[in-house]
Amino acid sequence: MRYEQATDGIRVRVQPWFSLAGSDPEEGTFVFSYDITLSNEGDTSAQLLFRHWYIHDASGEDTEVDGDGVVGQQPMLGPGDSHQYQSYCVLRSPVGYMEGYYTFVRSDGERFRVAVPRFDLSVPFVLPSLVLDEDDSEPGLLN
């Protein structure tokens, strides 16, 4: 699933996914990666300064994270420009969500917040296949 929202001419697109390779469900470690694309749809340049994340874990752990830029960068977005990056978070449960905002500054010094839409983090569950008995034409009900 992809999530997107625009605020003051900056569009945020988020594509999260579960990373099985980095996770250890038996140890309660669930790694989720996400791609974010920031696009300036306005007519003035803006630079990303800060990020603020609210991370909810269904295990009951809620975390807030603040920091400069994104993955060590503070990109300047001219009109029509985009910036894409990838990051991740680790949860203690297979379900949670993230949301937050970025603080941008325009060339005239005006600071503004750009909302990051709430996006779900969940492990894709695989249901076992049903096996038919030789005489059954349909699977029975699971009890």
N, C-alpha and C positions, 0 to 999 in steps of 0.2 A: 504494500500500500504506500502511496505517496501523499504527502501533506504539503499544503502551500497556503501562504497568506501574504498580503501586501500591506505595508504601512508607510505612509509618506513617500511613496514612489519607490520603495525598496521591496522587492518580492523575495520571500524566503521559501525555498522548496527543500523538503526533507524526505529522504528515502532510507528508512531503517531496515535492518535485517539481523537475524540471529546468527552468531558466529559459533558453530559447533566446534570448530578446530581449537578455539581459545577457551572453550567452556569445559567445566567439569561438574556436571549435574550431581554426581554422587557426593561431591564436596560442597554443593550449594554455590557454585560459581557459574553465572550465566553472563556471557559476554555478548553485547549488542553493538554492532557498528552502524554508522549512519553517514550518508553523503548529504552535504548541504550545499545548495547553490544560492548565492545572493546575487540578485540582478537589479541594477539601477534602471528603473523604468521612468524616472523623472527627467527633468531638464537641467539639473545642476549636479555637480560632483559632490560626493560624500565619502568620508573615510570612516571605516569601522574602528572604533577605539577599544570597546570593552564588550565582554559577554557576561550574561548572568543566566545560570541554569537552575531549574528546580527539577530534581530527579526523585520520582516516587517509586519505591520498591514495595511490592505487595507483602514482603516480609515485615513491613512496618518501619523500615528505614527510609527516612526522607533526608535528602541532602541538597544543600544549596552551594553552588560553585560560582565564584566570580573570578574574572581574570582579564588581562590585557589581550586584546585581539583574539584570533582563532589560530590554533596550532602554531603559535609564535609569529603570526603575521597580522598586520593592521592594513588591509588592502584599501586602496583608494579606488572608488568606482566612479568613472565618468558616466555621463548619460549613455545608456545602451551597453555598458560594461557589465560583466559577470565575474564572480569569483567562486570557485568550487573547492571544497576541502572535505576530508574524511576524518572522522574521529570515532570514539567508542566509549562505552561505559560498562561497568560490571555491576550486576545485581546479584542478590542472594536468593532471589526467587525467579521463577520462569516468566513472571508477569510484572509489568510496571509501565511507567510513561515518563516522558520528559517534556518540558516546556520552558519558555524563558523569553529573553529579549537581548538585543544587541544595542549598544549605544553608538550612534554615528555622530559625526560633526560635518557640517557643510562648510564650504570655503569661506562663508561670511562669519563663521564661528558659532552658528546656531547648532546646539546639540539636540538630538531627538532619539527616541527609543523606537526600535523596530521589533515588533512581536514575532516570536517563533511559535508557530502553532503547536498545540499539544500533539505529540505523536506517541502512539502505543508501541510498547516493546513486549513481544510475547514469543515464546518458543512455539514453533509449529508442532503440533501434536500429530502423531501418526497412529491411526487406528489399525489394529491387526485385521488382516483379511479373514473373511469367514470361509470356512470349509464346509461344503455340502456333503451330507451323507449320500451314499450311493442311491438310496430310494427317494431322497428329498429333491424336489424341484426348486424349493426356495429355502433360504437359510431360516433357521428358527430364531426365536427371540432370545436375546441375551438376558440372563437373570443376574 
